[in-house]
Amino acid sequence: MDLLEGSRLDGMVAKLKRCIYGLKQSPREWYYQLVEYLGPFGFVITAWDPCVLIHESGNLFLAIYVDDITLFGATGELKEQTINVLKTEFKVNDMGELNWLLGIQITFTDNGITLSQTTFIDKILNRFSMQDCKPVSIPIDSNHRLKAIEVDEQSTDTTAYQQIIGSLMYLVTGTRPNLAYTITHLSQFNSSPSITHLTAAKRVLRYLQGTNDTHLFYPWNNQLKMTAYTDASYGKCLDTR
């Protein structure tokens, strides 16, 4: 950047007192300012995610996404105090109870909490012109093994393929962990996808067409238990065995 006329001195530079919005380091500077401000009020950074802070009482979580802040905890004095603390230092718009967060719809009922990305799925299907596709019952064909592109095989648009996989990855990390294996497998061909790989990726979109209302449900007063399954069959990998 150049200093204004009349304020330039040979061999001298200026130090900014405030970070300029839009620069690469701006989000980092804002994050540290926010975290340092909340520290004296009992908030510490969690070990599993630097953008999630927890109050020393253990009763309130604070999630940060750039300048969007979400509070998770029981309604009460602590939550109101935290909101007032933020308003004291920053310009804050209190949006009330959380219904949408980063494309995830959050619904509270008497039975529990539901997380859904139906709207996001519809956007994906429209983006890749698959809104009228025929649904399928499984996301990947277990009888059709994928392998790296061969010399005589027709390649496809790498950017388009990566965009599909990236969109599907966001679904996996949000509300569709059932697609984790499929997307992990397809992402191995991101650098050089073929027509076959693109067809497999579009099959996942066809699967979403028929399951766009599938969601995560967390019931009240129920212990959460995660069950995982694995099939480590190196023999099925046609490239490396």
Secondary structure, 3 states (H helix, E strand, C coil): CCCCCCCCCCCCCCCCCCCCCCCCCHHHHHHHHHHHHHHHHCEEECCCCCCEEEECCCCEEEEEECCEEEEEECCCHHHHHHHHHHHHHCCCCCCCCCCEECCEEEEECCCEEEEECHHHHHHHHHHCCCCCCCCCCCCCCCCCCCCCCCCCCCECCHHHHHHHHHHHHHHHHHCCHHHHHHHHHHHHHCCCCEHHHHHHHHHHHHHHHHCCCCCEEEECCCCCCCCCCCCCCHHHCCCCC
